[in-house]
Amino acid sequence: MTVNSFNALVSHNPVTLARELIRCPSVTPLDAGALDLVQSWLEPSGFVCTRESFGQGNARVDNLYARWGVIAPNFCFAGHTDVVPVGDITKWDSPPFEAVIDGGILRGRGAADMKGAIAAFVAAVMDLFESGWRPEGSISFLITGDEEGPAIDGTKKLLQTITEMGESIDHCVVGEPTNPDVMGERIKNGRRGSLNAKLTVRGTQGHVAYPHRASNPVPVLMHVLNRLTARTLDEGNAHFQASNLEVTSIDVGNSAHNIIPETARAMFNIRFNTEHGSDDLKAWINNLVADVQAGFDGQIEADLEVTGEAFLTRPCEFTTLVQDSVEAVTGQRPSLSTSGGTSDARFITNYAPVVEFGGVSATIHQVNEHEKIENIQMLKDIYQTILTRYFA
């Protein structure tokens, strides 16, 4: 792609860029050419691009960090080009990677989450550059490839690597789709943490008519779960909803009525706010398990995994700037919110103040995922407004 053809695209329509990205079937961890495309757009305008891959074999993840400028402040746009699987392809109104425009919407996997936002990032910067505008500072892009997967070999490792290279980010906007229904509703300035747990209780198999010769793990597992779910973790706080523990699976795998099983398993997840740290929650679970274990002649194991800590970017000049910019374009002032699942902002917060603002989330991860054309255009205008006000 030549410089002129690229400029002609972004000057007029970021939707064109979004369609090109959607046509890369980058289901986690595949890149499918998506980052090559972004790099080819950025380099002609002077962005220095660094590519880093992490992981092994077919699960290897490709990532991109691109920067224009060498002085502070460094304003970063962050996002991911990987997408979730398409589901039942026969239920799509058009092929999920064809990027069809239909009735004022762009339909395709990643249109809302979040290739439309990445295209708007790029179009916003390139449009400003074409007008002759240059910031007194730096602009960077941190685009990774495993946000929809384990989130091990993407943003987390890329941030560690570029920091070791001497890079420093001052503020960051992540293009996650934050608006429930219409543009301008919501900015995410924090997220709850997430703890996944697997409980395994091993007893002794036996005949139900001779329970004294067996050790039934099922009542023990239920006892542990009852004690876990009986606790009210907190009542929430000024910025977060209450933490919650949800049991997601109970599995014994026993099809016989007359057998006491040997093993019973369960899974649960805790979404926790800033009233807790993951170490405190893990200690609580392990202590409870140890207490129950003391009266049980079998074995209880708790496998605990924290996929993200709770974080909050407190309301400040930066969050106000983003709110003002969104309101200037949409006419609606967005609220600050910490609702929803996890995102890569949970890693970025350790390096710089971060907020999330992108498109509409109503169809993400669904069949026929789509975004309105006007929303992608508005995103470009919003990101431009954020940049010009930030560097002003």
N, C-alpha and C positions, 0 to 999 in steps of 0.2 A: 504494500500500500504506500503510495507516494504521500509526501507532505500535503500537497494541494488537495488530493482526493480526501484525505483525512479531514482537513480543515473544512472542506465543503460539507462533509457529513455533519460534523459536530456543530457547525455554526447554525444550522437550520433545524436539526431534529435529533435529540438524544435517543429517541425511539429507534432510530436506525441502528445505533450502537447496541441498544438493548436486544434488538432482534438478532444481531450477529452473535452476541453472547449466548442467547438462548439456543441458538443452533449448534452450540458446542454441548454435547450430552455429558456434562461433567458431574455425573452422579458420584458422590463421595466413595473412594478417594480419587477417582479419575479426574484429570484436568481437561482432557479432550481438546486442547488447544485454546482454552479460554484465557489463560494468563499470557500466552504468546500474543493473543489479540490485544489485550490491554497494553502490553509492553510496546507493541507496534504503534499504538496510538500515542503513547506518552513520549517515547524517545525523540521523535522529530521536533518536539517543542522544548527539548533541553533537559528532560528528566533523566537522571542517572538511575538505571535499573539494576537491582541486585536480585538474583534468583537463588533461593535456597530450598533444598529438598531434604526431608527427614523421613525416617521410617525405613522399612525393609520390604523388598520384593514388590508384589502387586499392591501392597498397602502403602507404598511410598507416596508421600504428599508433596506437591510442588507449591511454592509460595513466592510472592513478589513484594519487594519493597522498592519504591521509586521516589526520588526526591529531586525537586527543583530548588536551587538556592543552597547556600552554605552557612547562612547566619541565622541566629534566633530572631524571633520565635519560629518554631517549626509547627505549622498547623497540619494535622494529619486527618485524612479520610481513610476509614478502615471498613473492610467488608470481606465477603467470601464469595467465590465463584462456584463452589460446590453446591449441589442441590440434592434433595431427597429423591428416592425412586418414584417412578410415575404411577405406580399402582396398576389397576386394571386398565390397560391401554385402550380396550374396546369401549370404555365409557367416556373417553375424551371426544369432544366434538371435532377436534382436529389433532393431528399428530403432536405430541407434547414438545417436540424439539423443532417444530416447523416455524414457530413464532408467527402465527397468523394474526392479522389485524381484522377485527370483525365488530362492526357496530360501535366503534369508538373505544374498543378495548384491545389490548395486546395479550393474547393467550399463549401460554407455554410454561413449561416447568422452569421456575426461577424468575418469572416476570415480576412477581412481588417480592420474592425472598431469594436473593436480592439483586438480581442482575439489572433490573430497572434502575435501582439506586446507584449502582456502580457506573452505569452509562451516564446517569445524571451528574455524578461526580466529575467524570472526565469531560463531559460537554460543558459543564460550568466553568472549569478551569481553562479549557481551550478557547472558549468564547471570550473570556476575559483577556487572555493572552493576545488573541487576534485583535482586540480593540486597542492594544497597546498598554494595557494595565500590567504593572508588575508590583509584587508585594515587597515591602521592606522586611524581608524575612524569607522563610522557606515554606514550601507546600510539599507534602508527601502523601503517598498512597501505600497502605499496608493491606494487601489483598491476599487472602490465604485459601486453602483448599480442603479443610476438614472440619469446618464449624458444624456441619450437619452430622458428623460422625463422632469419633471418640474425642476430638478436640485436643489431641496430644501433640500432633506433629505439625500444627498450623501456627496460629497466632502466638501461642505460648512460647514455642521454641524460636519462632522468628523474632519476637521481641527480645529474647535473651541474646540471640545472635547479633542483631544490629546494635544492641547496647554495648556488647563486647567490642564492636567495630567502632564505637565512639559516637553513635547516633543518639540523639535525645529528642523526644517529642514533648511539646509544651501543652497542646490541647488536642483533643480528638473528637470527631463526630463519626459514629458508626451508622451505616445506612440500613439498619434493620427496620422492617416494616412495623412502625409503632402505632399507627392510627387504626383504631378498630373499624371505622366505617367510612370516614371522610377525612380529607387532608386537613391538617391543622389541629387535630384533636389532642394529640399527646406526644410528649417527649419522655423518654425513659432516662432518668438520672440515677438509677440504681437497679439492682436485681437481688432477689433472695438467693441464698446459697442452696446447694443441693447435696444431700447425702443418700447414697444407695446402700442398702443393707440386704445381705442374704443370711438367713438363719438356717442352720442344719442341726437337727436333734437326732442322735443315734441311740437307740435302745437295743432291745433283744427281741427278735421275732419269736412268736409262739402261737399256740392254739388259744382261742378266746375262752375256751372252757377251763383252761388252766393258767389264769393270769399270773399266778405266783411264780410260774416258770418263765415268765417273759417280763420285759420292761417296755411299757408302751410309750413311745415318744410323742404321740399326738396330744394327750392332755398337757404334757410339759410344754410343747410348742404353744398351745393355746394359752397357757398360763403366762408365758413370756409376752405374747402378743397382747393379752389383756392388760398386763401391767404397763406396757409401752403406750398403748392407746388410751389408757385411763388418765394419763398426765396431760394437763393443759400446758402447752409449752410456753405460751405468753399470750398477751392480749393485743399484740401489735404495738406500734408507736406512731409518732407524728408522721413518719415517712413510709412506714411499711404496714401491710396487713399482717394478721397473726400468722405465726408459724404453724404448719400442719404436718402431721404424720399420717401417711396413707398406706395401708396394707395392700399390696398389688398382686400377690399370689400366695396361695397355700396349696401345697402339692404333697400328697402321700404316695400316689401311684399304686394303690392297692385295690384290686378288683374283686377280692374275696371277702365275704362277710365273716368267715371263721378264722381269719388270720390277724393277729396283732402284728403290724408292720415293724420293720427294723428302723426305718428312717422316715422322718417328716421334715419338710422344708417350707420356708416362707420367704417372701421378699417384701420389703417396704421402702418407701422413700420419705425423707423429711425435707420440706422446703422451709428454710429458716431465715429469719430476718437478722438485723444487726443486734438483737438482744442476745444472740448466741454466737459462739465460735465453733467451728467443727470439732476442735479438740474437746471442748466441754461436752458436746453431744456424744462423741465417741466414748468418752469416759463414762457418761451416764449409762449408755447401752451396755458397755463391757462390765460395769459394776452390777447392773441388774442381772445380766447373764450369769455372772459369777455367783450371785446370791442364790439364783435358782439352781445352778449346778451343784451347790453344796448339799442339796437335799435329793439329788438324783444320781442313780448309780450308772447312768449312761454318759453321753458326751454331748455338750452343746457348743457349737461353733458359730461365731459371728464374723462374717466377712464384710468389712465396712469400706466404702469408697466415697471420697468427697470429690465431686466434679467441679465444685466452685464455691467460694466463700461469698457470703452476703457483702455487698458493697453499696456505698452511697456517695454520689457527687453532690455535696450539699449546695443548696441554692446560693448562687454567687453571681458575680459580674458576667462570667462565661455563660451560665445557664440563662441568665436574663437576655444576653445578646442573642442566643439561639431562639428564645421565645419571641423576642422582638422581630427577628428576621422572618420567622414563620408567619407571624401575625401580619407583617408588612405585605406578604405575598398572598396569603389565603384570606385575610380579613378576620381570622379567628385566632384567639390567643390560646396556645396549647397549655394544658396542665402538665405538671411534672408528676411522673408516675414511676413506681417500682414494681408494678404487677407483671405477670407473665413468667415465662420460663427463663432459662439461662441464655447467655450470649457471650461472644468473645470479649465483650466489654469487661467481663470479670477478670480478664488477664490484663487488659490495657490500663485498668484503674491503678495497678501497681506502678505504672510509669508516668501517668499524666491524668489530669482531670478529663473525664469522658462522659459524653451523653450519646444517646441514640435517637436518630430521627430518620425515617424513611417513608415508604409508601403505606398503603392500606393492607392490613393483615387478614382481611375477611376470607380470602381463598388460599392462604399459604398452606402447603403440604396437601392440598386437596386435588382431586381430579378437576381438570379445567381451571387450574390456577390462572389468574389474570390480573392485570392492572389497567386502569383507565389511561388512555393516551394523555389526557390533560393532567393526570397526576404526575406522570413522568416529566412532563414539561414544567409543571410547578416545582418539582423537586430540583430541577436544574436552576430555576430562578431563586429558590430558597438557598441553595448551596452558594450561589453567586453572592447573594445578599449577606450571608454569613461571612464569606471571605472578605468582601469589601469593608464590612463593618469591623471585622476582627483586626484587619491590618490598618484601618483608619486610626 
